[in-house]
Amino acid sequence: MLKNTKNKLNILKKIKFFNDPIYGLVNIQNGFINKIIEHPYFQRLRRISQMGMSYLVYPGAHHTRFHHALGCVFLMQEAIETLRKKEVIISKEEEEALYLAILLHDIGHGPFSHALEGSIVKVHHEELSLFFMEELNKEFDGKLALTIQIFKGTYPRKFMHQLISSQLDMDRLDYLKRDSFYSGVAEGNINAERLINMLNVKDDVLVLDYKGIYSIEKFIVARRLMYWQVYLHKTGLVAENILVKIMKRAKELIQSGTPLQTSKSLLFFLNNSIEKNSLDKEVLLRFSKLDDYDIISSLKLWCDAEDFI
């Protein structure tokens, strides 16, 4: 009796539930994936905003990359289940690798996501995501080797990379639905469930059943409308541009010897110009401690700086 109770408790420990406002309960049954979610590299995404400075226009848009990554895992679960029903063979190892690849696809984003892309480090977030994956692969004795192959698109089964990165990947399906929900812009609300149910694989390429043609048309239109109304909104773009200029000026002052109060994490990147060839484990560790809070707290301090600009 006690043994059975203990086994049930161990099973429950392995299963984690996340209550998502869009999909409801997202359950992660894989112990290793839960380990990755608990890792400080991934937990940092709780402090990285999904939509940059868009909350200045849409006050509800305060959701994070953490929300988005878990939502993508849920959609990947649905996609794998759909493809298996259509007799597409996906092994347990491939399934885990797909979950990990979509979970970690945005782990390289810096503070305010796309708003400061190229300002703090001159490396694209996808390259940083790959670097994070490679470090995690070393830390966990090669358990992410297949994940990295799928993410890079070097794995022979092409459709798996397309589930992570393509015109109709789990990333786009989630961010459109999620950004629409949190911003309140109804035009972006797509029928992700319908689109996933229409997925299939033909000649190792991800395709859509012909019955899904109207759903895909709506998806394309919704994406375009979200760019017009939300992502390229003039107020949001101006705010992000000002933020970029502030960081540029802060860098100029620091490098010319003018002291500025800021966090240790941000100070390192203001003092150093980081490009792809200067990426190493130490830089990655410093980057993993940098988030929106470093920027916001610094801005509050810099309001009282003597520098006129």
Salt bridges, closest charged atoms under 4 A:
ASP20 OD1 - ARG178 NH1 3.02
GLU38 OE2 - LYS16 NZ 2.34
GLU81 OE2 - LYS85 NZ 3.50
GLU94 OE1 - ARG157 NH1 2.98
GLU95 OE1 - ARG84 NH2 3.09
GLU95 OE1 - LYS92 NZ 3.75
ASP106 OD2 - ARG65 NH1 2.64
ASP106 OD2 - HIS68 NE2 3.39
ASP106 OD2 - HIS105 NE2 3.11
ASP106 OD1 - HIS109 NE2 3.64
ASP106 OD1 - HIS125 NE2 3.81
GLU117 OE1 - HIS114 ND1 3.63
GLU117 OE1 - HIS125 ND1 3.15
GLU127 OE2 - LYS276 NZ 2.83
GLU135 OE2 - LYS138 NZ 3.24
GLU139 OE1 - HIS39 NE2 3.07
ASP171 OD1 - HIS68 NE2 2.72
ASP171 OD1 - HIS105 NE2 3.15
ASP174 OD2 - HIS68 ND1 2.73
ASP174 OD2 - ARG178 NE 2.93
ASP179 OD1 - HIS63 NE2 2.73
ASP209 OD2 - LYS86 NZ 2.92
GLU252 OE1 - ARG249 NH1 3.15
GLU282 OE2 - ARG286 NE 3.22
ASP291 OD2 - ARG47 NE 2.60
ASP307 OD1 - ARG249 NH2 2.66
